[in-house]
Amino acid sequence: MRHIRVLLIPAVAALLLVAPAVAATARPAPQFPDPTVAGTRLVTDFFVLLRNKDSAGLQRFLAPAFQVQRADGSAAGKTDYLANLPTVTAFTLTKVVATQTGGVIVVRYLAQATGLVNGKPYTPGPAPRLSVFSWTGTRWQLAAHANFNPLTG
């Protein structure tokens, strides 16, 4: 019993020291007067990371529970998505509309992108998209992304 107490006391002390630091860094989500401005910036950040093939940046930007769903039926979680990134050579975003409730921003928009997805050329006109961002207490992360336009080349 004494050995358990000897191990337990330092563990509890460490938690008491770390907990205030964690609580101090976690902040409530910023509330935007116009969520569309924030949503446009977040979606643009995502496409720039893809265009630059910035795997390390995407690792931080994508939420642990990230999922992508494509119109062709293909889908991936974070690990599989990062292992097989689409190639985006150019993109344009239009008709962006975003809503926010607390720590969630939902963005719908049209994205005209040129590149490769699953090894197939991707050059459609503006494709409807939906992206969902969640607040971690320190930053926004992309939790879900959907493309509603089948791949054409």
Residue pairs with C-beta under 8 A, 6 or more apart in sequence:
25 137
25 138
26 137
26 138
27 137
27 138
28 103
28 135
29 100
29 102
29 103
29 135
30 38
30 135
31 100
32 38
32 100
32 105
35 98
35 99
35 100
35 105
36 96
36 97
36 98
36 107
38 98
38 100
38 105
38 140
39 96
39 97
39 98
39 100
39 105
39 106
39 107
39 109
39 131
39 133
40 93
40 96
40 98
40 107
40 109
42 105
42 107
42 131
42 133
42 140
42 142
43 93
43 96
43 107
43 109
43 111
43 129
43 131
44 93
45 61
46 61
46 131
46 142
46 145
47 88
47 91
47 93
47 111
47 113
48 54
49 57
49 58
49 61
50 58
50 85
50 86
50 88
51 88
51 89
51 90
51 91
53 85
53 87
55 82
55 85
58 82
58 85
59 82
60 141
61 141
61 142
62 78
62 81
62 82
62 141
62 142
63 78
63 134
63 136
63 141
63 142
63 143
64 78
65 77
65 78
65 143
66 77
66 78
66 81
66 141
66 142
66 143
66 144
66 145
67 75
67 76
67 77
67 78
67 143
67 144
67 145
68 75
68 76
68 81
68 144
68 145
68 146
68 147
69 75
69 144
69 145
69 146
69 147
70 117
70 146
70 147
70 151
71 127
71 147
71 148
71 149
71 150
71 151
72 118
72 150
72 151
74 118
76 84
84 118
86 115
86 116
86 117
86 118
86 122
87 115
87 116
87 117
88 113
88 114
88 115
89 114
89 115
90 113
90 114
90 115
91 111
91 112
91 113
91 114
92 111
92 112
92 113
92 126
93 109
93 110
93 111
94 109
94 110
94 112
94 126
95 109
95 110
95 126
96 107
96 108
96 109
97 107
97 108
97 109
98 105
98 106
98 107
98 108
99 105
99 106
100 106
102 135
103 134
103 135
104 132
104 133
104 134
104 135
105 132
105 133
105 140
106 130
106 131
106 132
106 133
107 129
107 130
107 131
107 132
107 133
108 128
108 129
108 130
109 128
109 129
109 131
110 126
110 127
110 128
110 129
111 126
111 127
111 129
111 147
112 124
112 125
112 126
112 127
113 122
113 127
114 122
114 123
115 121
115 122
116 122
117 151
118 151
120 151
120 153
121 153
122 151
122 152
122 153
123 152
123 153
124 149
124 150
124 151
124 152
127 147
127 148
127 149
128 147
128 148
128 149
129 145
129 146
129 147
129 148
130 144
130 145
130 146
130 148
131 142
131 144
131 145
131 146
132 142
132 143
132 144
132 145
133 140
133 141
133 142
133 143
134 140
134 141
134 143
